[in-house]
Amino acid sequence: MIRPILTAFGVLAAVSSAVAQNTSKPDIATCSQAVGTYLTSRINEGVSGPEHVGRSLLSLTSDGQAALTDSAQGGVEGYQPFSNGRGVWRCRPSEGDAVAFEALILDFTFPTQSEPDPKIARVTFLATVDVNSGKLTGSATIAFTDLAGDPLDRQALPITATYEFTGVRVTFSD
């Protein structure tokens, strides 16, 4: 008899917690304005001015999935080649004509001669979309773990790199 009561209490506590979290989220209509695919650019400031570093396609779906394809996937100095990334996204509170979001993308690295052990990368995006112009601005943080590690444990992963990016929503121009 005690077990069903404890189980029911646990379910009610979980539902109450979920309801409390939902009340602080931006409304669904606002969040849906971020759905789409964005062509992004990473720019570093070099000695002689801005230096184009890389491009990517970041896609956000209406059911909370996120996908990333990056121009550096073949590998660049200091990084192993890596797969397309998949993950999730959620809306964050924002002001004005913008939608703020956080995306969590996971991908896998491929072994190289100099780095034979594959890894899992966790890429966390914090970004804002101007709903009128479709312009995207934000930052990304990259962390790695070995294949046996937990890429979902943000606290346990050391940050390897961060970068700022800009982007535009991909649309038909005709």
Protein Blocks (a to p, Z undefined) as FASTA:
>chain_A
ZZmmmmmmmmmmmmmmmmmmmmmpccfklmmmmgccdddddddddfkoccdfbdcddddd
fkopacdddfklnopehiacdddddddddddddehjbdcddddddddddddfklmbccdd
dddddddddfknopacdddddddddfkbcfklmmlpccfbdcdddddddddfZZ
